[in-house]
């Protein structure tokens, strides 16, 4: 999240909206207190980017792209599988992500560059 915040700051944005599912750890007092303190610091210093968590409705995974990808990964890699160790599970997940990313990777077409010139 820090990289995203820094990118928004470079662009001159003042607010970073963060979509969150209603997981219990997203409501943890320590986390919410940390966000409040960071936002107060932005107010005091007059610079920086405030983080604004936006809680999504329960079960609305399609509104959060990352959540949808994680859900899909769990469905493809984890169901009906017994892993001998945590390392074996991690290896299966890494293999899935590598194959997925290689399938989706593509070399840019020349016309992709011309779109940005006009």
LINRA-V113072 format. One record per residue. N is the residue number from 1. OMEGA is omega as a letter, one per 30 degrees, with the letter a starting at -180 (* if undefined). BURIAL is 1 if it has 9 or more other C-alpha atoms within 8 Angstrom, else 0. D_FIRST is the distance of its C-alpha to the first C-alpha in Angstrom with 1 decimal. Layout:
N_OMEGA_BURIAL_D_FIRST ; N_OMEGA_BURIAL_D_FIRST
//
This chain:
1_a_0_0.0 ; 2_l_0_3.8 ; 3_l_0_5.5 ; 4_l_0_5.2 ; 5_a_1_6.2 ; 6_l_0_8.6 ; 7_l_0_9.9 ; 8_l_1_10.7 ; 9_l_1_12.3 ; 10_a_0_14.4 ; 11_l_0_15.6 ; 12_l_0_16.7 ; 13_a_1_14.8 ; 14_a_1_15.0 ; 15_l_1_13.0 ; 16_l_1_9.8 ; 17_a_0_11.1 ; 18_l_0_9.1 ; 19_a_1_11.8 ; 20_l_1_12.6 ; 21_a_1_15.6 ; 22_l_1_18.1 ; 23_a_0_17.4 ; 24_a_0_18.9 ; 25_l_0_16.0 ; 26_l_1_14.0 ; 27_a_1_17.0 ; 28_a_0_17.3 ; 29_l_0_18.7 ; 30_a_0_16.8 ; 31_a_1_13.4 ; 32_l_1_14.8 ; 33_l_0_16.5 ; 34_l_0_13.6 ; 35_l_1_12.0 ; 36_a_0_15.6 ; 37_l_0_16.1 ; 38_l_1_13.1 ; 39_l_1_14.5 ; 40_l_0_18.0 ; 41_l_0_17.1 ; 42_l_1_16.1 ; 43_a_0_19.5 ; 44_a_0_21.4 ; 45_l_0_20.4 ; 46_l_0_20.6 ; 47_a_0_17.6 ; 48_a_0_13.9 ; 49_l_1_11.7 ; 50_l_1_12.1 ; 51_l_1_9.7 ; 52_l_0_12.2 ; 53_l_0_11.9 ; 54_a_0_14.5 ; 55_l_0_16.3 ; 56_l_1_17.9 ; 57_l_0_21.4 ; 58_l_0_22.2 ; 59_a_0_22.9 ; 60_a_1_21.4 ; 61_a_1_19.3 ; 62_l_0_20.2 ; 63_a_0_18.1 ; 64_a_1_14.8 ; 65_a_0_15.1 ; 66_a_0_12.9 ; 67_l_1_15.1 ; 68_l_1_18.1 ; 69_l_0_17.5 ; 70_l_0_17.1 ; 71_l_0_20.2 ; 72_l_0_22.1 ; 73_l_1_21.3 ; 74_a_1_22.6 ; 75_a_0_25.6 ; 76_a_0_26.5 ; 77_a_1_25.9 ; 78_a_0_26.4 ; 79_l_0_29.3 ; 80_l_0_32.7 ; 81_l_0_31.7 ; 82_l_0_32.6 ; 83_a_0_30.8 ; 84_a_0_32.7 ; 85_l_0_29.7 ; 86_l_0_26.0 ; 87_l_0_26.0 ; 88_l_1_28.0 ; 89_l_1_25.6 ; 90_l_0_22.7 ; 91_l_0_25.0 ; 92_l_1_25.7 ; 93_l_1_22.1 ; 94_l_0_21.5 ; 95_l_0_24.7 ; 96_a_1_23.7 ; 97_l_0_20.4 ; 98_l_0_22.5 ; 99_l_0_25.2 ; 100_a_0_23.0 ; 101_l_0_21.3 ; 102_l_0_24.7 ; 103_a_0_26.2 ; 104_a_0_23.8 ; 105_l_0_23.8 ; 106_l_0_26.2 ; 107_l_0_27.6 ; 108_l_0_27.2 ; 109_l_0_30.4 ; 110_a_0_32.1 ; 111_l_0_32.1 ; 112_a_0_28.3 ; 113_a_0_28.6 ; 114_l_0_31.3 ; 115_a_0_29.4 ; 116_a_0_27.2 ; 117_a_0_30.3 ; 118_*_0_31.9
//
